[in-house]
Amino acid sequence: MRIVSADEIDKALDFPALVDALDEAFRGGLAAPPRHHHTLPVEGEPDATHLLMPAWGGGALGVKVVNVFPGNGARGLSAVQGVYLLQSGRTGETLAVMDGTRITLWRTAAASALAAKRLARSNARRLTLVGAGALAAFLARAHASVRPIREIRIWNHRPAGAEKLAARLMAEGFAAVAEPDLETAVTGADIISAATLSTVPLIHGAWLKAGQHVDLVGAFNMKMREADDLALQRARVFVDTPAALEEGGDVAQAIASSALARSAIVADLAALARGAPGRGGEDEITLFKSVGASIEDLAAAQLVWRRLGG
């Protein structure tokens, strides 16, 4: 059994290859039951979430055990903490224990890029990041792997976090700036990618412009929200898996309140990967809601394992 660190995962993966691996996984061959999720009270802080996410196929099986502790930001820690267990689909033996937090960051960003590959305009150059947590830099790199992203604006509820991320992305060659005004950041973007733990809508439908693509990655439970009802109503809405209709904020909340009909959901990632129509026109507003899928974890872990020589 091999222990695979975050650094080893970073060296093994790149976004073009991982986006392709997720594309293949969603076309078929991998299976996943509904994930188990449990709410854990944390004294003096928002509730934490404990998730068990199994999947199998392609000669392997695996499970991610992940914890989401919203209070970790104040500790200087990622809100997402986890481990991934990769096993042989033939013998059941354990092949590797991988840093589940790093796998989550890579695969979540790759899923957003896979959606953007079919939903964002081909000439999208301006990306706005809403939130400057651990996932934000991965989202920037992932979107830039499928669209010609040149300019990045970053808004964060703590401005210092946006400035720190902007400096980091500038060092990687992006024209990145911290934007203190969220409306300005949203209206000036071709792609808006939000990864926050907000409990109130941040992205307002009244701000959206023709041709934009909205990528909603945070709001993983029904107490959270990143976009208002009008944003959903103005857009053609896509999801990563049908679970987004029942759990997570945004789409599930809007459906529960009857602000959005289930029939308004155009397709999920599996359907898009198999050829379902994505963006219908240059002026269309598209919106993708991600809640995460264990198929993505297994596809990422398998790619890491192969590149490590396993």
N, C-alpha and C positions, 0 to 999 in steps of 0.2 A: 504494500500500500504506500502510495506516495502522497506527501503533503505538498500542496501547491499554493504558493504565497501570492499575494496581490501583485508583487513585482514580476513574478513569473507569468501571471496572467496577462499583464500589460505587455510583456515582451512577445507573448504568443499570439496576441490578437491584433487585428486592424479592422477598421470599420467596413471597407469594401467587402472583405471576406466574410465578416460576421453578418452583414446585411444579406449577403447571398445565402449564407447558411440558414438564417431565419426564413428567408423566402422559400427555400427548399423544404424546411421543416413544416411550414404552414401549408404547403401544397399537399402534404400527406406523408405517412410513414411513422410519425410520432403520435403517441396517444397520451392523454392526460385526464384523470378524473377531476372533479371539482376540488379546489383546494380547501384545506381546513383552516379556519381563522378563528382566533379567540381574543377577546378583549381582556387586557390586564390592567387593573387600577394601579396607578403610581401616585403615591402620596405627594400632594402639592403640585402636581403636574398633569398635563393631559394624559388620558389613558394610552397605554401602549397596546400594540397588536402583535400577536404571535401567530405565525403562518407556517403551515406544512404543505409543500408543493411537490408532489411526485409526478413523474412522467417516464415513459419507456418507449423503446423502438430503436431501429437502426443498430441493433446489436448491443444496446446499453439500456440501463435503467438508472434513475437517480432521483434524489429528493433534496430539496432545499429547505432548510430550517431557518427562518428569517424572523427577526424581531424589529419592529418599528417603534422607536421611542422618540416622540416629538420633542421631548425636553432635552435631548442630547445637544442641540445647537448651542445652548448656553454653556455646555461643558467643552465645546470645541470638538465634539464628536459627530460623526455622521448619524443621522436619525435611523438609518438602516444598518442593521448588524446581522450577519448570518454566516452559515456554512453550507457548502454543497457536497453531497456524498454521491460519487459516481461509481456505479457497479457494473459488472459484466452482465449482459442480457442472456448469456449462455450458461454461466455457472453460478451467478449470483455473488461471486467474490467481489470484495471492495477493491477498486482500482486506485481511487484517489479521494482525498478530502481536500476540497478547494476553498479558498476564501470566498464565501458566499456574497459578501458585501460587494466585492469587486466584480464578480460575475453579474450581480444585479445591475450595477452601474453600466457595464458594457452592453448587456442585452436589452435593458430598458431604452437606452439611447438608440441602439440599432433598430429596435421595433419602431420607434418614432421616425427614424430615417427611412425604413422600409415603407411606412405609410406615406411619408413626404415624397418618396420616389414616384408614387402614383397619384398623389393629391396636390402637391405644391406645383406652381408654375415652373416650367423648365428653366426659366431665366431668373428665378428667385435669387436675389443678391443680398438682401438686407434681412438679418435675423435679429429678433428681439428675444432676449432671455428674461423671463419673469421669475425671479428667484436666483440666488447665487450660492446655493448649497453644493454638496459634493457632486450631484448629478449634472449641474449646469455646464461644466467644461466638456463633459462627455457628450452632451446634447449638441454643443457647438461643433465639435469635431465630427459627430455622426451626420448632422445635417449638411455640413460642408463636404462630406464624402459623396453626397448624391445630388447636390445643387451647388451652383457657383457662388457660395456665400463669401462676401468680401467685407461687409460691414456688420458689426454686431453692437447692439445697444443692450445694456444690462440694467434692469431695475430690481432693487431689492429693498425689503422693508427696513433693513439696516444699510444705509448708504455705503458704509465702510466696506461691507461685503462685496458690493457691486464694484467698487473701485479696486479692490484686491483682485477680483476675478478679471476685470478689464486689463489690469497690468499683466496678469498671467497669460491671457489670450493674445495680447499684443506681442509678448515674447515668442509666441508661437506663429506670428506672422499675420494675425488678423488685425483689421482696423477696428479695435474694440474701445468703447467708451461707456462709462457709467452715466445713466440717464436718471435724474432725480424725479422727473415727471412721468408717471406711468402712462397717461393718455398720449403724450408725445411719443413715447417709446412704442406704443401699440399702433398708432396711426401711421407711423413712418416705416413699418415693417412689411416685408413680403411673407415672412413666416414668423409667427409668435409662438414660442415654446415656453410653457409654464410648468415649473416643477416646485411646488410650494406645499406647505401644510396649512394653508389659509382656510378659515372657517367661513369666510364671506367672499362673495364674488369680487375678483380683481379685474377681470377683462369684461368690459361692457359692450354689449351688442351695438349700441349707438356709436361706438368708436370704430367699428370695423369698416373696412373699405373693400371695394370690388377687387377680386383676385387674390385676396389674402388666404393663407392657410393657418389654422389655429391648431396647435399641438398641446393637449392637456394631459400632463403626466402625473401631477400630484393628486390631491383630494382622493385618497384611497379608501375613505369610509364615508358613511352617510352624514357625518357631521361636518364634512369639509366641502369647500366649493371654490372653484377658480374662475368660472365664467357664469354670467347671468343667463336667465332664460332667453332673453332676446338674442344673445350670441348664438345659442343653439337653434333658435327659430329662424335666424337669417342664413344659416349655413346648411350645406348638405353634410350630414353627420355620419361618421364612420367610427367603429370601435375595434379594439384588438381582438376581443373574444365576446361571446354572448354574456359573459359574467358582468360586463360593464353595464348591462341593462338592469342588473339586480343589486350590485354592490359598488362602492365608490361613490364619490359625489358627482356633480354635474349631470351627466346623462341619466343616471338612476334616480337622482332627486327630481329632475324635470319630468321624468316619466311618472314617478310616484305622485307628483302634484298635478298631473294632467297638463302640464305646460308643454309637453312634448309627447307625441304619440309614438308607440313602439314602431309603427309602420314608417316613421320618419327616418329610422336608422337604415342607411343605404346598404351597407355591407360590413363584414369584419375582415380581419387580415387574411384569414384562410380563403375567403371568397375573392379578395383582391389578388392574392397570390395565384389563384386558379383562373384569373382572367376577367373577373367582374369589372365593369366600368368604374373608373375612378373619377378624376376631374372631368367635368363635362364641358367646360369653356373657360376662356381666359378671365372673364369677369366674375366667375362663380366664387363664392366663399365656401371653403371646405373646413371641416373640423374633425379632428381625430381624438378620441378619448381612450387612453391606455389605463388598464388596471393591473397589467402584468399577467404572464402566462408561464406555466412550468415548462411548456414546450420550448419557450425561448431559453430558459435556463439549461435544459438538456442539450439543445443545439449548441449553445455557447461552450458548455463543459466538454462536449465531444470534440469541438474544434480545438480547444486548448489541449486536450489529451492527444489528439492526432499530431499537433504541432510540437508537442513535447516528446514525440517518438513512441507514444503508447500504442 
